[in-house]
Amino acid sequence: MTSKDFKAIRLRLSENSGVYHYLYIKQNVVREACKEKPSDKTLFVMGIPPYFTENCISHLFQQCGAISNVYIHDKPSFELPKVPVSKFFERKRLLGFKVAYVVFESTDSLKKALKLKKHLTLQTEDYKPLVGVQKWCQEYNDRIPNIVELQYEVDAFITDFDEKCREERLRQKQLMEADGEGWVTVTRKGRNPGFARKQTVKEKILEKQKKKNKKLLNFYAFEIKESKMNHLELLRKKFEEDKQKIEALKKARKFRPFV
């Protein structure tokens, strides 16, 4: 993917704005196909500003034709954005500039989008998204959760968790019961499961065992003195052997000026 593959389109906030931002578009052609993003109907857009939403992007490109879906990512991806399980606890806000995939309902709409020449305008008479201080106030208010909805979600999660725990206890109880032939299924947990040791715990136990089996050398003062004397004797012996080798090399050396 190079800059030559993209087409630059100027974008401005309103009709009276003299400041332009550039969007870079191209047909979405990737090696790994995604059925929700077909190559013949999907427009890949780079340089999406941080404050843009799916509605903003749909408003910009709806002049080219009907849009079925708009996907926003923090970076190019052939997968779909992950849908958060929780409305309050798993919300992830994409920061910085983003990329978008605009999926049209027909291939002709994609061709029209690739041939766009005029600049795009975000705010029009029919569409006026919040900007500036009003947008910041709205985002702040959205961060304050609805107490009733939050309590409902928490209660539903606790109820579901208790139900899973009850089913697990019932399953374990059924495994411990004898069947028609008197056999009992033995699981890893058993009647007294204890706790699973981590790798760090196992390493500490092995280290303690090594220290326990390790013999104490030169524990007494006379043993330390004897070891030092033995080491000194070995050094002297090695020195004498090296001295004899040097004398032998000197005797074996001959002067040969014409060789």
KAPESUL-V249106 format. One record per pair of residues at least 24 apart in sequence whose C-alpha atoms are under 8 Angstrom apart, sorted by the first residue. I is the first residue (numbers start at 1). GAP is how many residues later the second one is. Records with the same first field share a line. If there is no record, write none. Layout:
I: GAP ; GAP
This chain:
7: 107
9: 107 ; 108 ; 109 ; 110 ; 111
10: 108 ; 109 ; 110
11: 108 ; 109 ; 110 ; 111
12: 107 ; 108 ; 109 ; 110
13: 108 ; 109 ; 110
14: 107 ; 108 ; 109 ; 110
15: 106 ; 108 ; 109
22: 25
23: 24 ; 25
25: 89
26: 88
27: 83 ; 87
28: 73
30: 48
32: 46
33: 45
34: 44 ; 45
36: 44
37: 41 ; 64 ; 66
38: 65
40: 67 ; 70
41: 62 ; 63 ; 64 ; 65 ; 66 ; 68 ; 69
42: 59 ; 60 ; 61 ; 62 ; 68
43: 58 ; 59 ; 60 ; 61 ; 67 ; 70
44: 55 ; 56 ; 57 ; 58
45: 54 ; 55 ; 56 ; 57
46: 52 ; 53 ; 54
47: 50 ; 51 ; 52
48: 49 ; 50 ; 51 ; 52
49: 47 ; 48 ; 49
50: 44 ; 45 ; 46 ; 47 ; 48
56: 66 ; 73
57: 45
58: 44
59: 63 ; 68
60: 60 ; 61 ; 62
61: 52
64: 45 ; 46 ; 48 ; 49
65: 39 ; 40 ; 41 ; 44
66: 38 ; 39 ; 40 ; 43
67: 35 ; 36 ; 37 ; 38
68: 35 ; 36 ; 37
69: 33 ; 34 ; 35
70: 30 ; 31 ; 32 ; 33
71: 29 ; 30 ; 31
72: 26 ; 27 ; 28 ; 29
73: 25 ; 26 ; 27
74: 24 ; 25
75: 24
86: 67
88: 57 ; 62
